[in-house]
């Protein structure tokens, strides 16, 4: 029984990490919807990204020091590494908008941010549900929904790219917008990566 509290601590860390990611997603959406003063939100995202890194490394340390872990070590590593990458991509997207001096986000960016937040909410659902593998069906269903959202994001990105290459005559501006669009989509792709890892864990342990 003495090992149970130590094992539970891993789930505490997973949940702490996804809470930071969820907060970051909301800050990013708020930033692109109300873009008059983006700098404080960009600073906040940088703080959250650092806090997520700390949680990730605490998880690695605990994994190496623990005799028993609730999941295979490689699964724990893959899970927290990919989760941390979601916030990395969000922060990088916001930073590039500032670096490239974006005056006003396009509707595409706002749509991408909304889809990303939906996906993050599903990731939060499956991360919290992992404490009890009896939730396996709910987890698998949510993983399917994350895949659907990622496909929706792909459609938004492809449509945006077609429009960008048809109408943007300034090559530098085209490169800037293309990179921002792709970086946000990458955050959504990583949400799908997390869902794939969780789905694999569930199939292994349920």
Residue, then its C-alpha position, 0 to 999 in steps of 0.5 A: x500500500x505504501x506505493x499507492x500514494x507515489x503512483x497517485x502523484x503521477x496522475x496529479x502531475x499529469x493533471x497539473x500539466x494539462x491545467x497549465x495547457x488549458x490556461x495557455x489555450x484560453x489566454x491565446x484565444x483571448x489574445x487573438x480575439x482581443x488583440x489591442x494589447x497583446x504583450x501582457x498575454x504573450x508574457x503570461x504565455x511565456x510564464x505558463x510555458x516555463x511552469x509547464x516545463x517545470x512540471x514536465x521535469x518534475x515528472x521525469x525526476x519522479x519517474x527515475x526515482x520511483x521503484x513502481x510507476x502506474x504506467x510504463x516509463x516510456x509511456x509516461x515520458x512520451x505523454x508528458x513530453x507531448x503534452x508539454x509540446x502543446x503549450x510550447x507551440x501555443x507560446x511560439x505562435x503568440x511570440x511569432x505574432x509579436x515578432x512579425x508585428x501582426x496588427x490584427x489576427x485574421x479570422x483564420x487564426x481565431x478559428x484555429x484558436x477555437x478549434x485548438x481550445x476544443x481539442x485541449x478540453x478533450x485532452x483534459x478529459x482523457x488525462x483526468x479519466x486515466x486515473x480509472x481505466x474503467x473509463x476506457x470507452x469514454x477515453x477512446x470516444x474522446x480520442x476519436x473526437x480529438x482526431x475529428x477536431x484535428x481534421x477540422x483544423x486541417x481543413x481550415x489550414x488548407x483553405x487559409x493556404x489557398x486563400x493566402x497564395x491566391x491573394x497575398x502579393x507580398x512574399x514576406x507577408x505570405x511567409x509570415x502568415x504561413x508560418x503562424x498558421x502552421x505553428x497553430x496547426x502544429x499545436x493541434x497536431x500535438x493534441x492528436x499525438x497525445x490522444x494517440x499515446x493515451x489510447x495506446x495506454x488504455x488499450x494496454x492497461x484496460 
